[in-house]
Amino acid sequence: MTPLDQLADSLHNYEDEPAFCIGDKYYSYSNFRKTIAGIQQQIAETGLTGHRNIGILAYDDIETYASVFAILYMGHAFVPVNPLHPLERNKEIIHQSDIALLLSGKDDTIARNLSSEKTKLIFTGDQSSQGDFIQVPLSPYQNAYILFTSGSTGAPKGVPITINNLNAFLDAFFSIGYKVDYHDRFIQMFDLTFDLSIMGYMAPLCIGACIYTVPPDAIKYVHVYKLLEKYQITFALLVPSILISLREYFPEMNLPKLRYSLFCGEALYEDIAMEWSKCIPGATIQNVYGPTEATIFCMLYNVSRSGNNKSLNGILCIGKPMKNTEVFIAGDNFKPMPSGEKGELCLSGDQVTSGYWKNESINKEAFFNAEGSRYYRSGDLCYCDADGDHYYSGRIDFQVKINGFRVELSEIEHHARGFLKNHDVVALAGETEGRTAQIYIFAEQFHAGFDTLNDYLKTKLPSYMIPSKYFSVDKFPLNSNGKVDRKALVKMFS
Ligand code: AMP
Protein backbone atom coordinates (compact mmCIF):
# COMPACT_ATOMS: atom_id res chain seq x y z
CA MET A 1 0.00 0.00 0.00
CA THR A 2 1.42 3.43 -0.92
CA PRO A 3 1.38 6.34 1.57
CA LEU A 4 -1.26 8.08 -0.58
CA ASP A 5 -3.47 4.96 -0.37
CA GLN A 6 -2.90 5.00 3.38
CA LEU A 7 -3.96 8.65 3.47
CA ALA A 8 -7.17 7.84 1.61
CA ASP A 9 -7.85 5.02 4.09
CA SER A 10 -7.39 7.45 7.00
CA LEU A 11 -10.39 9.40 5.74
CA HIS A 12 -12.49 6.32 6.54
CA ASN A 13 -10.57 4.89 9.47
CA TYR A 14 -10.45 7.91 11.79
CA GLU A 15 -14.09 9.08 11.30
CA ASP A 16 -14.58 10.94 14.59
CA GLU A 17 -11.02 12.05 15.22
CA PRO A 18 -10.17 15.70 14.49
CA ALA A 19 -8.43 16.18 11.14
CA PHE A 20 -8.05 19.99 11.15
CA CYS A 21 -8.27 22.85 13.58
CA ILE A 22 -8.63 26.05 11.53
CA GLY A 23 -9.23 29.34 13.34
CA ASP A 24 -10.04 27.42 16.57
CA LYS A 25 -12.72 25.35 14.82
CA TYR A 26 -12.32 21.57 14.58
CA TYR A 27 -13.24 19.43 11.55
CA SER A 28 -13.36 15.65 11.97
CA TYR A 29 -12.04 13.17 9.41
CA SER A 30 -15.64 12.39 8.47
CA ASN A 31 -16.45 16.15 7.96
CA PHE A 32 -13.32 16.40 5.87
CA ARG A 33 -14.17 13.35 3.74
CA LYS A 34 -17.68 14.70 3.12
CA THR A 35 -16.31 18.08 2.04
CA ILE A 36 -13.89 16.33 -0.34
CA ALA A 37 -16.76 14.24 -1.75
CA GLY A 38 -18.91 17.35 -2.24
CA ILE A 39 -16.12 19.11 -4.15
CA GLN A 40 -15.53 15.99 -6.24
CA GLN A 41 -19.20 16.05 -7.17
CA GLN A 42 -18.84 19.69 -8.28
CA ILE A 43 -15.78 18.79 -10.39
CA ALA A 44 -17.56 15.79 -11.91
CA GLU A 45 -20.55 17.98 -12.84
CA THR A 46 -18.31 20.15 -15.04
CA GLY A 47 -17.72 17.11 -17.28
CA LEU A 48 -13.94 17.61 -17.14
CA THR A 49 -12.14 14.55 -18.52
CA GLY A 50 -8.58 13.25 -18.70
CA HIS A 51 -5.73 14.31 -16.45
CA ARG A 52 -5.90 18.08 -16.00
CA ASN A 53 -4.34 20.80 -13.87
CA ILE A 54 -6.86 22.32 -11.49
CA GLY A 55 -6.14 25.53 -9.61
CA ILE A 56 -6.96 26.14 -5.95
CA LEU A 57 -7.17 29.64 -4.52
CA ALA A 58 -5.40 28.79 -1.32
CA TYR A 59 -7.20 30.28 1.68
CA ASP A 60 -7.01 29.07 5.25
CA ASP A 61 -10.26 27.12 5.12
CA ILE A 62 -11.40 23.51 5.07
CA GLU A 63 -12.54 23.78 1.45
CA THR A 64 -8.99 24.63 0.36
CA TYR A 65 -7.50 21.55 2.03
CA ALA A 66 -10.41 19.38 0.83
CA SER A 67 -9.88 20.65 -2.75
CA VAL A 68 -6.32 19.25 -2.72
CA PHE A 69 -7.59 15.71 -2.09
CA ALA A 70 -10.71 16.08 -4.26
CA ILE A 71 -8.42 16.86 -7.20
CA LEU A 72 -5.70 14.37 -6.35
CA TYR A 73 -7.92 11.32 -5.87
CA MET A 74 -9.90 12.07 -9.06
CA GLY A 75 -6.59 11.71 -10.92
CA HIS A 76 -5.93 15.40 -11.64
CA ALA A 77 -3.05 17.64 -10.51
CA PHE A 78 -3.56 20.58 -8.14
CA VAL A 79 -1.95 23.98 -8.60
CA PRO A 80 -2.15 26.22 -5.52
CA VAL A 81 -2.60 29.92 -6.29
CA ASN A 82 -2.02 32.50 -3.55
CA PRO A 83 -4.89 35.05 -3.45
CA LEU A 84 -2.54 37.58 -1.79
CA HIS A 85 -0.15 37.58 -4.75
CA PRO A 86 -0.55 40.08 -7.59
CA LEU A 87 -3.29 39.33 -10.09
CA GLU A 88 -0.92 39.42 -13.02
CA ARG A 89 1.42 36.86 -11.50
CA ASN A 90 -1.49 34.54 -10.72
CA LYS A 91 -2.81 34.92 -14.26
CA GLU A 92 0.61 33.95 -15.56
CA ILE A 93 0.54 30.77 -13.42
CA ILE A 94 -2.98 29.93 -14.62
CA HIS A 95 -1.94 30.53 -18.20
CA GLN A 96 1.28 28.51 -17.99
CA SER A 97 -0.40 25.50 -16.41
CA ASP A 98 -3.47 25.71 -18.63
CA ILE A 99 -5.85 25.57 -15.69
CA ALA A 100 -9.32 24.42 -16.72
CA LEU A 101 -11.00 24.83 -13.33
CA LEU A 102 -10.24 27.14 -10.44
CA LEU A 103 -11.62 26.12 -7.04
CA SER A 104 -12.20 28.75 -4.38
CA GLY A 105 -13.73 28.56 -0.91
CA LYS A 106 -14.50 32.30 -1.17
CA ASP A 107 -16.78 33.75 -3.80
CA ASP A 108 -14.82 37.01 -4.08
CA THR A 109 -13.47 39.42 -6.68
CA ILE A 110 -10.04 37.81 -6.59
CA ALA A 111 -11.58 34.53 -7.74
CA ARG A 112 -13.76 36.23 -10.34
CA ASN A 113 -10.84 38.24 -11.74
CA LEU A 114 -8.86 35.05 -12.25
CA SER A 115 -11.63 33.10 -13.96
CA SER A 116 -12.26 33.29 -17.69
CA GLU A 117 -13.88 31.33 -20.47
CA LYS A 118 -10.93 28.95 -20.35
CA THR A 119 -10.73 28.81 -16.55
CA LYS A 120 -14.09 28.05 -15.01
CA LEU A 121 -14.62 29.06 -11.39
CA ILE A 122 -16.12 26.64 -8.86
CA PHE A 123 -17.17 28.10 -5.53
CA THR A 124 -16.45 25.22 -3.16
CA GLY A 125 -18.24 26.84 -0.23
CA ASP A 126 -21.45 25.91 -2.04
CA GLN A 127 -21.19 22.15 -2.23
CA SER A 128 -23.60 19.75 -0.60
CA SER A 129 -22.08 16.39 0.12
CA GLN A 130 -24.35 13.61 -1.05
CA GLY A 131 -22.10 11.24 -2.99
CA ASP A 132 -19.16 9.39 -1.48
CA PHE A 133 -15.48 10.04 -1.79
CA ILE A 134 -14.10 9.12 -5.26
CA GLN A 135 -10.71 7.45 -5.46
CA VAL A 136 -9.51 6.47 -8.95
CA PRO A 137 -6.33 4.40 -9.41
CA LEU A 138 -3.37 6.78 -9.67
CA SER A 139 -0.50 6.21 -12.08
CA PRO A 140 2.92 6.81 -10.44
CA TYR A 141 3.91 8.94 -13.43
CA GLN A 142 1.03 11.40 -13.42
CA ASN A 143 1.47 14.75 -11.75
CA ALA A 144 0.12 15.21 -8.24
CA TYR A 145 0.76 18.94 -8.17
CA ILE A 146 2.63 21.81 -9.78
CA LEU A 147 4.19 24.51 -7.60
CA PHE A 148 5.51 27.74 -9.04
CA THR A 149 8.74 29.19 -7.71
CA SER A 150 10.58 32.39 -8.52
CA GLY A 151 12.06 32.23 -12.03
CA SER A 152 15.29 33.96 -13.06
CA THR A 153 13.91 34.99 -16.46
CA GLY A 154 11.16 37.14 -14.95
CA ALA A 155 8.25 34.67 -14.92
CA PRO A 156 7.58 32.10 -12.19
CA LYS A 157 8.59 28.55 -13.15
CA GLY A 158 6.49 25.44 -12.52
CA VAL A 159 7.82 22.38 -10.72
CA PRO A 160 5.60 19.35 -11.39
CA ILE A 161 5.71 16.62 -8.76
CA THR A 162 4.42 13.17 -9.65
CA ILE A 163 2.47 10.68 -7.55
CA ASN A 164 5.68 8.63 -7.41
CA ASN A 165 7.72 11.66 -6.18
CA LEU A 166 5.15 12.36 -3.47
CA ASN A 167 4.87 8.72 -2.34
CA ALA A 168 8.68 8.53 -2.26
CA PHE A 169 8.82 11.58 0.03
CA LEU A 170 6.12 10.24 2.38
CA ASP A 171 7.81 6.82 2.45
CA ALA A 172 11.20 8.41 3.27
CA PHE A 173 9.56 10.66 5.88
CA PHE A 174 7.94 7.77 7.76
CA SER A 175 11.13 5.71 7.46
CA ILE A 176 12.87 8.26 9.69
CA GLY A 177 11.11 6.48 12.53
CA TYR A 178 9.02 9.20 14.18
CA LYS A 179 6.89 7.76 16.96
CA VAL A 180 3.69 9.49 15.92
CA ASP A 181 0.08 8.34 15.61
CA TYR A 182 -3.48 9.69 15.60
CA HIS A 183 -2.98 11.34 19.00
CA ASP A 184 -0.39 13.72 17.54
CA ARG A 185 -0.91 17.41 16.81
CA PHE A 186 0.99 18.96 13.87
CA ILE A 187 1.33 22.66 13.13
CA GLN A 188 0.98 23.79 9.49
CA MET A 189 2.52 27.27 9.23
CA PHE A 190 3.21 27.43 5.49
CA ASP A 191 1.67 29.25 2.63
CA LEU A 192 0.11 26.53 0.45
CA THR A 193 2.18 27.59 -2.54
CA PHE A 194 5.32 26.57 -0.57
CA ASP A 195 5.97 22.82 -0.64
CA LEU A 196 6.75 22.48 3.06
CA SER A 197 2.98 22.92 3.56
CA ILE A 198 2.47 19.56 1.85
CA MET A 199 4.37 17.74 4.59
CA GLY A 200 2.48 19.93 7.06
CA TYR A 201 -0.88 18.43 6.12
CA MET A 202 -0.19 15.18 4.22
CA ALA A 203 2.04 13.47 6.78
CA PRO A 204 -0.45 13.91 9.66
CA LEU A 205 -3.38 12.82 7.49
CA CYS A 206 -1.57 9.55 6.71
CA ILE A 207 -1.65 8.61 10.40
CA GLY A 208 -4.98 10.14 11.50
CA ALA A 209 -3.36 13.04 13.40
CA CYS A 210 -4.73 16.60 13.67
CA ILE A 211 -3.40 19.65 11.78
CA TYR A 212 -3.45 23.13 13.34
CA THR A 213 -3.16 25.80 10.65
CA VAL A 214 -1.59 29.25 10.76
CA PRO A 215 -3.61 31.75 8.66
CA PRO A 216 -1.59 33.29 5.79
CA ASP A 217 -2.39 36.89 6.72
CA ALA A 218 -1.50 36.48 10.43
CA ILE A 219 1.77 37.69 11.93
CA LYS A 220 3.35 34.31 11.55
CA TYR A 221 5.56 34.04 14.59
CA VAL A 222 2.86 35.32 16.98
CA HIS A 223 0.42 32.76 15.67
CA VAL A 224 2.96 29.95 15.67
CA TYR A 225 3.74 30.67 19.32
CA LYS A 226 0.04 30.81 20.18
CA LEU A 227 -0.71 27.46 18.51
CA LEU A 228 2.36 25.69 19.90
CA GLU A 229 1.39 26.68 23.41
CA LYS A 230 -2.44 26.63 23.35
CA TYR A 231 -2.82 23.31 21.53
CA GLN A 232 0.29 21.63 22.89
CA ILE A 233 1.56 20.84 19.43
CA THR A 234 3.68 17.68 19.31
CA PHE A 235 5.24 17.96 15.82
CA ALA A 236 6.43 21.21 14.23
CA LEU A 237 8.18 21.84 10.94
CA LEU A 238 9.17 25.53 10.88
CA VAL A 239 11.45 27.84 8.89
CA PRO A 240 14.48 29.04 10.89
CA SER A 241 13.50 32.72 10.47
CA ILE A 242 10.56 32.08 12.81
CA LEU A 243 13.13 31.51 15.57
CA ILE A 244 14.68 34.92 14.93
CA SER A 245 11.30 36.56 15.58
CA LEU A 246 10.54 34.34 18.55
CA ARG A 247 13.98 34.73 20.14
CA GLU A 248 12.96 37.54 22.49
CA TYR A 249 10.19 35.31 23.90
CA PHE A 250 12.46 32.30 24.50
CA PRO A 251 12.94 33.08 28.23
CA GLU A 252 9.19 32.71 28.84
CA MET A 253 8.58 29.81 26.42
CA ASN A 254 8.18 26.28 27.74
CA LEU A 255 6.79 23.66 25.40
CA PRO A 256 7.29 20.28 27.09
CA LYS A 257 4.78 18.53 24.80
CA LEU A 258 6.66 19.30 21.58
CA ARG A 259 8.40 16.03 20.61
CA TYR A 260 9.70 16.81 17.14
CA SER A 261 11.04 20.20 16.07
CA LEU A 262 12.17 20.28 12.43
CA PHE A 263 13.64 23.20 10.49
CA CYS A 264 13.84 23.54 6.75
CA GLY A 265 13.95 26.08 3.94
CA GLU A 266 17.03 28.10 4.86
CA ALA A 267 20.21 27.94 6.90
CA LEU A 268 19.71 26.98 10.55
CA TYR A 269 22.26 28.63 12.85
CA GLU A 270 23.59 26.53 15.67
CA ASP A 271 23.50 29.22 18.35
CA ILE A 272 19.78 29.95 17.98
CA ALA A 273 18.93 26.24 17.67
CA MET A 274 20.70 25.63 20.99
CA GLU A 275 18.80 28.49 22.66
CA TRP A 276 15.53 27.10 21.24
CA SER A 277 16.33 23.63 22.61
CA LYS A 278 15.88 25.01 26.15
CA CYS A 279 12.24 25.92 25.35
CA ILE A 280 11.48 22.41 24.13
CA PRO A 281 12.98 20.06 26.76
CA GLY A 282 11.40 16.90 25.31
CA ALA A 283 11.97 17.43 21.60
CA THR A 284 14.17 15.86 18.98
CA ILE A 285 15.57 18.68 16.80
CA GLN A 286 16.32 18.08 13.14
CA ASN A 287 17.70 20.25 10.37
CA VAL A 288 16.17 19.04 7.10
CA TYR A 289 17.09 20.22 3.64
CA GLY A 290 15.62 20.09 0.18
CA PRO A 291 14.54 22.09 -2.85
CA THR A 292 10.98 22.00 -4.26
CA GLU A 293 12.47 20.09 -7.22
CA ALA A 294 13.28 17.14 -4.92
CA THR A 295 9.88 17.08 -3.18
CA ILE A 296 9.69 18.87 0.17
CA PHE A 297 12.92 17.68 1.80
CA CYS A 298 15.39 14.90 1.19
CA MET A 299 18.34 15.32 3.61
CA LEU A 300 18.43 15.28 7.38
CA TYR A 301 20.73 16.08 10.27
CA ASN A 302 19.90 15.18 13.87
CA VAL A 303 20.87 18.14 16.04
CA SER A 304 22.44 17.14 19.34
CA ARG A 305 20.78 18.98 22.23
CA SER A 306 24.00 18.89 24.21
CA GLY A 307 26.05 20.76 21.58
CA ASN A 308 28.99 19.21 19.69
CA ASN A 309 27.16 19.64 16.42
CA LYS A 310 28.66 19.70 12.97
CA SER A 311 28.49 23.18 11.49
CA LEU A 312 30.15 25.53 9.01
CA ASN A 313 30.34 29.27 9.73
CA GLY A 314 27.77 28.74 12.50
CA ILE A 315 25.31 27.04 10.10
CA LEU A 316 24.24 23.55 11.09
CA CYS A 317 25.15 20.70 8.81
CA ILE A 318 22.40 19.34 6.51
CA GLY A 319 23.44 15.74 7.13
CA LYS A 320 22.82 12.76 4.94
CA PRO A 321 20.32 11.94 2.19
CA MET A 322 17.05 10.34 3.27
CA LYS A 323 15.86 6.91 2.14
CA ASN A 324 14.96 7.58 -1.51
CA THR A 325 17.65 10.14 -2.40
CA GLU A 326 21.26 9.88 -3.57
CA VAL A 327 23.56 12.89 -3.68
CA PHE A 328 27.02 13.86 -4.81
CA ILE A 329 29.11 17.00 -4.81
CA ALA A 330 29.98 18.03 -8.34
CA GLY A 331 33.04 19.99 -9.43
CA ASP A 332 33.86 21.17 -12.96
CA ASN A 333 32.18 19.08 -15.68
CA PHE A 334 30.14 17.32 -12.99
CA LYS A 335 33.18 15.42 -11.68
CA PRO A 336 32.63 14.16 -8.10
CA MET A 337 34.63 16.20 -5.59
CA PRO A 338 36.67 14.37 -2.93
CA SER A 339 35.43 14.56 0.65
CA GLY A 340 36.11 17.92 2.26
CA GLU A 341 36.09 19.87 -1.00
CA LYS A 342 33.32 22.19 -2.05
CA GLY A 343 31.16 21.84 -5.13
CA GLU A 344 27.53 21.91 -6.20
CA LEU A 345 25.19 19.54 -4.39
CA CYS A 346 23.41 17.35 -6.95
CA LEU A 347 20.39 15.23 -6.08
CA SER A 348 18.98 12.08 -7.62
CA GLY A 349 16.31 9.49 -6.80
CA ASP A 350 12.56 9.01 -6.71
CA GLN A 351 11.84 12.41 -5.18
CA VAL A 352 13.39 14.40 -8.03
CA THR A 353 10.94 16.09 -10.43
CA SER A 354 10.74 14.99 -14.05
CA GLY A 355 11.66 18.58 -15.03
CA TYR A 356 10.26 22.10 -15.07
CA TRP A 357 6.82 22.51 -16.56
CA LYS A 358 7.12 23.19 -20.30
CA ASN A 359 10.56 24.71 -19.96
CA GLU A 360 13.06 22.68 -21.94
CA SER A 361 15.78 25.33 -21.96
CA ILE A 362 15.96 25.50 -18.16
CA ASN A 363 15.68 21.70 -17.97
CA LYS A 364 18.83 21.35 -20.05
CA GLU A 365 20.75 23.46 -17.55
CA ALA A 366 19.26 22.09 -14.34
CA PHE A 367 19.37 18.31 -14.92
CA PHE A 368 22.07 15.95 -16.17
CA ASN A 369 22.72 12.21 -16.38
CA ALA A 370 25.70 10.52 -14.73
CA GLU A 371 26.40 6.84 -14.10
CA GLY A 372 22.90 5.77 -15.03
CA SER A 373 21.11 8.30 -12.78
CA ARG A 374 19.45 11.60 -13.50
CA TYR A 375 20.59 14.45 -11.27
CA TYR A 376 19.17 17.83 -10.34
CA ARG A 377 21.67 20.63 -9.80
CA SER A 378 20.57 22.29 -6.55
CA GLY A 379 22.68 25.45 -6.95
CA ASP A 380 23.81 24.94 -3.33
CA LEU A 381 27.51 25.02 -2.59
CA CYS A 382 28.33 22.20 -0.17
CA TYR A 383 30.96 19.76 0.91
CA CYS A 384 30.76 16.30 2.38
CA ASP A 385 32.90 15.04 5.29
CA ALA A 386 34.37 11.58 5.78
CA ASP A 387 31.22 10.45 7.66
CA GLY A 388 29.00 11.36 4.68
CA ASP A 389 27.55 14.48 6.35
CA HIS A 390 27.01 17.52 4.13
CA TYR A 391 27.72 21.16 4.99
CA TYR A 392 25.86 24.06 3.39
CA SER A 393 28.10 26.93 2.32
CA GLY A 394 25.81 29.28 0.36
CA ARG A 395 24.51 29.57 -3.20
CA ILE A 396 26.43 29.48 -6.46
CA ASP A 397 23.86 31.77 -8.13
CA PHE A 398 21.64 34.77 -7.30
CA GLN A 399 18.87 32.89 -5.51
CA VAL A 400 18.21 34.08 -1.95
CA LYS A 401 15.85 33.16 0.84
CA ILE A 402 13.60 35.78 2.40
CA ASN A 403 11.87 34.38 5.49
CA GLY A 404 12.17 30.94 3.90
CA PHE A 405 10.71 32.07 0.56
CA ARG A 406 12.81 31.41 -2.49
CA VAL A 407 13.61 34.51 -4.49
CA GLU A 408 15.55 34.84 -7.75
CA LEU A 409 17.06 38.33 -7.62
CA SER A 410 17.03 38.37 -11.42
CA GLU A 411 13.23 38.13 -11.40
CA ILE A 412 13.12 41.41 -9.42
CA GLU A 413 15.75 42.98 -11.69
CA HIS A 414 13.76 41.95 -14.76
CA HIS A 415 10.68 43.87 -13.60
CA ALA A 416 12.66 46.86 -12.29
CA ARG A 417 14.52 47.13 -15.61
CA GLY A 418 11.25 46.89 -17.49
CA PHE A 419 9.99 49.89 -15.53
CA LEU A 420 13.14 52.03 -15.43
CA LYS A 421 13.95 51.22 -19.08
CA ASN A 422 17.15 53.22 -19.69
CA HIS A 423 18.77 52.56 -16.33
CA ASP A 424 20.76 49.50 -15.39
CA VAL A 425 19.47 47.81 -12.23
CA VAL A 426 20.94 45.36 -9.75
CA ALA A 427 19.02 43.61 -6.96
CA LEU A 428 20.95 42.31 -3.99
CA ALA A 429 20.19 40.61 -0.71
CA GLY A 430 21.66 43.10 1.69
CA GLU A 431 23.34 42.62 5.01
CA THR A 432 21.13 40.86 7.46
CA GLU A 433 19.25 42.25 10.40
CA GLY A 434 19.26 39.50 12.99
CA ARG A 435 20.04 37.27 9.98
CA THR A 436 16.85 38.04 8.05
CA ALA A 437 17.89 39.04 4.54
CA GLN A 438 16.62 42.28 2.99
CA ILE A 439 16.37 43.03 -0.71
CA TYR A 440 18.03 46.18 -2.02
CA ILE A 441 17.73 47.68 -5.49
CA PHE A 442 20.54 49.72 -7.05
CA ALA A 443 19.78 51.77 -10.17
CA GLU A 444 22.45 53.48 -12.24
CA GLN A 445 21.97 57.18 -12.98
CA PHE A 446 18.39 57.25 -11.73
CA HIS A 447 17.74 60.45 -9.85
CA ALA A 448 13.93 60.57 -9.65
CA GLY A 449 12.04 59.12 -6.67
CA PHE A 450 11.71 55.37 -6.28
CA ASP A 451 8.09 55.39 -5.04
CA THR A 452 6.64 54.72 -8.48
CA LEU A 453 9.02 51.81 -9.00
CA ASN A 454 8.03 50.41 -5.63
CA ASP A 455 4.33 50.69 -6.53
CA TYR A 456 4.96 49.06 -9.87
CA LEU A 457 6.85 46.12 -8.35
CA LYS A 458 3.93 45.54 -5.98
CA THR A 459 1.73 44.82 -9.00
CA LYS A 460 4.21 42.23 -10.28
CA LEU A 461 5.73 40.49 -7.28
CA PRO A 462 4.60 38.89 -4.01
CA SER A 463 5.19 41.06 -0.93
CA TYR A 464 8.27 39.10 0.23
CA MET A 465 10.02 40.04 -3.06
CA ILE A 466 9.48 43.78 -2.68
CA PRO A 467 12.80 45.56 -1.98
CA SER A 468 13.16 47.26 1.37
CA LYS A 469 15.65 49.93 0.15
CA TYR A 470 16.49 51.64 -3.13
CA PHE A 471 19.77 53.36 -4.02
CA SER A 472 20.85 55.51 -6.94
CA VAL A 473 24.43 54.90 -8.14
CA ASP A 474 26.38 57.13 -10.55
CA LYS A 475 28.41 54.28 -11.98
CA PHE A 476 28.29 50.60 -11.05
CA PRO A 477 31.67 49.20 -9.90
CA LEU A 478 32.90 46.53 -12.33
CA ASN A 479 35.02 43.44 -11.65
CA SER A 480 37.88 42.19 -13.81
CA ASN A 481 35.40 40.40 -16.12
CA GLY A 482 33.60 43.69 -16.77
CA LYS A 483 30.53 42.56 -14.81
CA VAL A 484 28.91 44.54 -12.01
CA ASP A 485 30.91 43.88 -8.85
CA ARG A 486 28.04 43.07 -6.50
CA LYS A 487 30.21 42.77 -3.39
CA ALA A 488 31.76 46.19 -4.02
CA LEU A 489 28.28 47.64 -4.55
CA VAL A 490 27.12 46.40 -1.15
CA LYS A 491 30.27 47.83 0.47
CA MET A 492 29.61 51.24 -1.10
CA PHE A 493 26.40 51.49 0.91
CA SER A 494 27.26 49.69 4.14
P1 AMP B 1 12.68 25.74 -1.79
O1 AMP B 1 12.62 25.17 -3.16
O2 AMP B 1 11.86 26.97 -1.60
O3 AMP B 1 12.37 24.69 -0.76
O4 AMP B 1 14.17 26.20 -1.55
C1 AMP B 1 15.23 25.29 -1.62
C2 AMP B 1 16.51 25.96 -1.19
O5 AMP B 1 16.41 26.40 0.17
C3 AMP B 1 17.70 25.03 -1.19
O6 AMP B 1 18.24 24.85 -2.48
C4 AMP B 1 18.65 25.74 -0.23
O7 AMP B 1 19.30 26.82 -0.86
C5 AMP B 1 17.67 26.29 0.82
N1 AMP B 1 17.54 25.37 1.96
C6 AMP B 1 16.55 24.51 2.20
N2 AMP B 1 16.74 23.86 3.37
C7 AMP B 1 17.91 24.30 3.87
C8 AMP B 1 18.68 24.00 5.04
N3 AMP B 1 18.27 23.15 5.96
N4 AMP B 1 19.86 24.65 5.21
C9 AMP B 1 20.30 25.55 4.29
N5 AMP B 1 19.60 25.88 3.18
C10 AMP B 1 18.43 25.27 2.96
Residues whose N, C-alpha, C, O or C-beta is under 5 A from the ligand:
A	BS01	AMP	F263 C264 G265 E266 A267 L268 N287 V288 Y289 G290 P291 T292 S378 D380 Y392 G404 R406
